[in-house]
Amino acid sequence: MELLFAFYNVEFAKKIKASMQANGNVNVLEIVSSEEDLLSTLAQNPSINGVLLTTDLATKIRDQRLEVMVDILAAVREKFPNIIFTILSNEKVGHPMLAELVEMGIYNIFVKNGD
């Protein structure tokens, strides 16, 4: 499986990448650290099957731009409908952004400190 990691914290992404690649047949092709790079990286790597993304990717100088990230994910879903997304969310259960992700067909959502 070919994956793309979209993490604001690149060092954390590198640790997860090393662990996942050591434990199975997963290949992390790229790590992007801004939501703007997500679409272009997917376009350049058509073999990507899945994206592991953290919601803190939308952070710009302490400002959460979740609405921008949702818009970008909607564009990605439209252009690449077969890519599987897994979201690691810092937002609490019930946050409107999480509802928007579910409306897009993104169901693999893990909420920090949630069930």
Secondary structure per residue as TSV (DSSP state, phi and psi in degrees):
chain	resnum	aa	ss	phi	psi
A	1	M	-	360.0	133.9
A	2	E	E	-100.6	124.0
A	3	L	E	-120.8	156.6
A	4	L	E	-120.8	131.6
A	5	F	E	-102.5	133.1
A	6	A	E	-123.2	92.7
A	7	F	-	-128.6	137.6
A	8	Y	S	-68.8	-38.2
A	9	N	-	-92.1	94.9
A	10	V	H	-65.6	-36.6
A	11	E	H	-62.5	-40.8
A	12	F	H	-62.7	-42.6
A	13	A	H	-61.5	-40.3
A	14	K	H	-64.5	-37.2
A	15	K	H	-66.2	-44.2
A	16	I	H	-66.0	-40.2
A	17	K	H	-58.5	-48.4
A	18	A	H	-61.2	-42.2
A	19	S	H	-65.8	-46.0
A	20	M	H	-66.7	-41.3
A	21	Q	H	-70.3	-29.9
A	22	A	H	-74.9	-26.3
A	23	N	H	-97.9	-0.9
A	24	G	S	-174.3	-168.7
A	25	N	S	-94.2	55.9
A	26	V	-	-112.5	135.7
A	27	N	E	-124.3	116.0
A	28	V	E	-88.5	109.0
A	29	L	E	-76.0	-37.9
A	30	E	E	-147.9	155.5
A	31	I	E	-123.7	121.5
A	32	V	E	-111.1	148.8
A	33	S	-	-119.0	13.0
A	34	S	S	-146.1	147.6
A	35	E	H	-66.0	-25.4
A	36	E	H	-64.2	-31.1
A	37	D	H	-81.1	-12.6
A	38	L	H	-61.1	-53.6
A	39	L	H	-64.3	-45.5
A	40	S	H	-65.8	-37.0
A	41	T	H	-67.6	-39.8
A	42	L	H	-64.2	-39.4
A	43	A	H	-64.6	-33.6
A	44	Q	H	-82.0	-15.2
A	45	N	-	-128.5	78.5
A	46	P	T	-66.8	-11.2
A	47	S	T	-83.8	-3.3
A	48	I	-	-67.4	127.7
A	49	N	-	-98.2	-27.2
A	50	G	E	-149.9	158.2
A	51	V	E	-128.0	128.2
A	52	L	E	-104.5	119.1
A	53	L	E	-131.8	139.6
A	54	T	E	-105.6	144.8
A	55	T	G	-70.5	-17.2
A	56	D	G	-70.9	-5.0
A	57	L	G	-57.7	-27.4
A	58	A	G	-79.3	3.0
A	59	T	E	-79.1	129.0
A	60	K	E	-131.4	106.8
A	61	I	T	47.8	60.6
A	62	R	T	69.4	1.1
A	63	D	E	-103.9	124.3
A	64	Q	E	-83.8	120.4
A	65	R	-	-110.5	59.1
A	66	L	H	-63.1	-34.2
A	67	E	H	-64.6	-34.8
A	68	V	H	-67.5	-43.0
A	69	M	H	-62.6	-40.6
A	70	V	H	-62.8	-42.2
A	71	D	H	-62.4	-41.9
A	72	I	H	-66.8	-42.1
A	73	L	H	-63.8	-36.1
A	74	A	H	-62.9	-41.4
A	75	A	H	-65.8	-40.0
A	76	V	H	-64.6	-44.1
A	77	R	H	-61.4	-37.8
A	78	E	H	-68.6	-43.0
A	79	K	H	-80.6	-32.4
A	80	F	-	-129.5	72.3
A	81	P	T	-67.4	-18.5
A	82	N	T	-91.3	-5.3
A	83	I	-	-75.6	133.8
A	84	I	E	-91.3	128.6
A	85	F	E	-106.3	138.9
A	86	T	E	-125.0	125.5
A	87	I	E	-111.7	129.2
A	88	L	E	-103.2	109.0
A	89	S	E	-103.1	135.7
A	90	N	-	-91.1	-9.6
A	91	E	S	-80.8	155.1
A	92	K	-	-80.6	157.8
A	93	V	T	-54.8	135.0
A	94	G	T	96.5	-6.3
A	95	H	-	-64.1	137.2
A	96	P	H	-57.1	-32.0
A	97	M	H	-62.7	-37.2
A	98	L	H	-65.2	-38.3
A	99	A	H	-63.5	-38.8
A	100	E	H	-65.0	-37.3
A	101	L	H	-63.6	-43.3
A	102	V	H	-63.6	-39.8
A	103	E	H	-60.6	-30.0
A	104	M	T	-79.9	-7.2
A	105	G	T	92.0	16.7
A	106	I	-	-97.6	110.0
A	107	Y	-	-111.9	-15.3
A	108	N	E	-84.6	81.5
A	109	I	E	-122.3	124.3
A	110	F	E	-114.8	118.8
A	111	V	E	-95.0	128.9
A	112	K	T	-59.6	132.2
A	113	N	T	59.5	28.2
A	114	G	-	-119.9	177.2
A	115	D	-	-92.6	360.0
